[in-house]
Amino acid sequence: MLDIFIVSLKSDLKRREVISSFLINCGLHFDFIDAIYGKEIKDSDFLSLPLYTAESRLNRKLTHGEVGCTLSHLRVYNSIIEGDNDWVCILEDDALLTPEFASFITSFDKDKLKLLPNNLYLLGGQNGIFQSRYIAKSRLTKINVGGVYFHKTIGSNNYIFRTCCYLMNKEMAAKIISLSKENFFVSDDWSYFSKLGIIKDIYLSDIVHHPLDLSGSHLEAERLVSFDDSSNSSQSCFHKIKWHFIHRLTLISSFFKTFMP
């Protein structure tokens, strides 16, 4: 059976209660990994991090929530490396689980040899993100693992975000830990990991969801403020027309990509 690590703040007792009740009722084993609350990071520790490596790449300031989230998932990766299993399921405590998820976890072992260590397998969590409409999932290249279909994504790495529900191999975890010693990054910068060759392909299913109400999400709330501050609200009419034109072209391109292997 696939082990489950849940990233959760110690103070989020309600979230822990909800997700643990579901997993216990399904007979699934799990461990909580205490998350790091970004706003509680000491200024000296914050300044010691090479945040400029990520900020120069993203062309914006990182939020405290993003920093805390990244450090929290690095804790998980260290636990994976120290553990006995090659594959682990990583959840965040606000992930919305389904009975299909429970069946997938219990059936995982019989199909795990279908997975490749340099591929990332997301269980979902793309709902509610505007960019998700640009994700092209191959109609031809898919695998069935534990009764769940994962579709290979095509040319979509720049549109895939979040770390609320995914599978990671020990080999990939070790590479990301090694990278973190030299560079900083946000935890869901899957595109960056792909460019570095840490991730070969991203496969996506849809059996776990992210809450559509983001008012209770520490990270999402901070990100919205950060993106608003870094954008120019006074766009000209020309730029708006240009944006809609590019938007339509991207949607058409994404559709045709789905027919690629």
C-alpha positions, 0 to 999 in steps of 0.5 A: 500500500502506498504511504501517505504524507500530509503537509499540515500546520500544527495549528490547523487542528480542524483540517487535520481532523477532517482529512485524518477521519477520512483516511482512517475510515478508509483504513489508510495509513498516513503521517503528518509532516509539520508544515512551516508557517512562512510568517513565523520564519525569523528574519535572519533565517529568511534573509539567509535563503537564496530567494533572489534565485527564484525572484529573478526567475519569476520576476516578482517577490516571493510571499512568506507563504510560498517560502514556508510551503517550499520549506515544508515540502522539502521536509517531506522530500527528506522524509522520503529519502530516509524512508524505505519506499520508492514512492510516496503520496504527498497531500496537503491538509485541505485536499478534497479526497474521494472514495476513488482516491482510497481505492487507488492507494490500496491498489497501487502496489500491483501497478507501481512498476508502470511508473517511471522515477523521473516522471511526476504524477499529479492526482488532480488539484488543478480545478479553479486555476485559470491557466488549467484550461490550457493544459493539454492531456494526451488522448493517446498516452495514458496509464492505468494505475490502481484503477485510475487513468493518468494522462500525459500532459503535452506542452503544458508545464507552464500551466500546471501548479499546486502541490496539494496531491501528487506522487513522488519517487525517492530519486526525484526527491533526492534531486530536488533536495540537492537543487535546494542547496544552491537555488531557491524555488517555489514548491510547485514550480514544476516547469522549472524542474522540467527545464532542469531535467529533474522531471521528464514528463508530467502525468495528470489524473483528477481524483483529488480536488483543491477547495474552490473557496480560497479564503482559507488557503494561506498560500493562495491568499498571499499569492493573489496579493503578490500577483496584483502588486506585480501587475499593471492594472491600467492596461491599454485597450490594445493590450486587452485585445492582444491578451484575448487574441493570445488566449484564443490561440492558446486554447486552440493549440491546447486542443490540437496537442491532445491528439499528440502521444 
